[in-house]
Amino acid sequence: MDRTARDAPGRWPWIGLAGACWAANAALGASVGAGLVRTGRFRWIHHALYIGTTTTTALAAVLSACSSSRSRRAAARALAPALLPLAVLPHAGTPAQGHPRRHAAVALSAAPFYAAALARAARPT
């Protein structure tokens, strides 16, 4: 299979997958923070989503950077900075530690990078 077939739009889900993981994690965190959902013993789900988000974001950035598509390389450059707030998040304090606003602000600071990466990845090659 040649490089262009591997880079076909329907065969490149990494940026979208990273964005979906981040959105799912943010939605769960916001729902818990607003009191709409109680995770109780299942708090690990939020942590598992965080690990999945960080992993898929790093994978999407690396794989997109290695793509032959100019728009995907641009998407990688847009997505890579999202790894910084994801790395800071565990050290910024959690709602359980009394820092719900700081935790939410750091988590939400990654949103523009995901949006920019999704927009750039959607552009034609």
C-alpha positions in Angstrom: 0.0 0.0 0.0 1.4 3.4 -0.9 1.7 6.4 1.3 -1.3 8.2 -0.2 -3.6 5.3 0.5 -2.6 5.3 4.2 -3.1 9.0 4.4 -6.7 8.9 3.0 -9.1 11.0 5.1 -11.2 8.0 6.2 -8.1 6.1 7.3 -6.7 8.8 9.6 -8.7 8.8 12.8 -6.0 9.8 15.3 -6.6 13.5 15.6 -10.4 12.9 15.9 -9.9 10.1 18.4 -7.7 12.3 20.6 -10.3 15.0 20.4 -13.1 12.6 21.3 -11.2 11.3 24.3 -10.5 14.8 25.6 -14.2 15.8 25.1 -15.4 12.6 26.8 -13.1 13.2 29.8 -14.0 16.9 30.0 -17.7 16.1 29.8 -17.4 13.5 32.6 -15.3 15.9 34.7 -17.8 18.8 34.2 -20.7 16.5 35.0 -19.2 15.4 38.2 -18.2 18.9 39.1 -21.7 20.2 38.5 -23.2 17.4 40.6 -25.0 15.8 37.7 -23.1 12.5 37.9 -21.6 10.8 41.0 -18.8 8.4 40.2 -18.2 7.2 43.8 -16.3 4.0 43.6 -16.0 4.4 39.8 -13.7 7.5 40.0 -11.1 5.4 38.1 -13.1 5.9 34.9 -12.1 9.6 34.9 -8.5 8.6 35.5 -8.6 5.9 32.7 -10.1 8.5 30.3 -7.2 10.9 31.3 -4.6 8.2 30.5 -6.4 7.4 27.2 -6.6 11.1 26.3 -2.9 11.7 27.0 -1.9 8.5 25.1 -4.0 9.2 22.0 -3.0 12.8 21.9 0.7 11.9 22.0 0.1 9.2 19.4 -1.9 11.5 17.1 0.8 14.2 17.3 3.6 11.8 16.5 1.8 9.9 13.7 0.5 13.2 12.2 3.9 14.7 12.3 5.2 11.7 10.3 2.5 12.0 7.7 3.1 12.9 4.0 0.1 15.2 4.2 0.9 18.9 4.8 -2.5 19.4 6.5 -1.8 16.5 8.9 1.7 17.8 9.7 0.0 21.2 10.4 -2.5 19.4 12.6 0.4 17.8 14.6 1.9 21.2 15.2 -1.4 22.5 16.4 -2.1 19.5 18.7 1.3 19.1 20.3 0.9 22.0 22.7 -2.2 20.2 24.2 0.3 17.8 25.8 1.5 20.6 28.1 -1.8 21.1 30.0 -2.3 17.4 30.1 1.1 17.0 31.7 0.5 19.8 34.2 -3.0 18.5 35.2 -2.0 15.9 37.8 0.2 18.5 39.5 -2.4 21.4 39.4 -4.5 19.9 42.2 -7.8 18.1 42.0 -11.3 19.0 43.1 -10.9 16.5 45.9 -7.8 18.4 47.1 -9.8 21.7 47.1 -8.8 23.0 43.7 -11.8 22.4 41.4 -11.4 25.7 39.5 -7.7 25.3 38.9 -8.2 21.7 37.7 -10.9 22.8 35.3 -9.0 25.8 34.0 -5.9 23.7 33.2 -8.0 20.9 31.6 -9.9 23.4 29.5 -6.8 25.2 28.4 -6.1 22.2 26.0 -9.4 22.8 24.1 -8.1 25.4 21.6 -5.3 23.1 20.6 -7.7 20.2 19.9 -10.0 22.5 17.9 -7.1 23.9 15.8 -5.8 20.4 15.2 -9.2 19.1 14.1 -9.7 22.1 11.8 -6.2 21.7 10.2 -6.6 17.9 9.8 -9.9 18.4 8.0 -8.3 20.6 5.3 -7.6 19.0 2.0 -4.0 17.9 1.5 
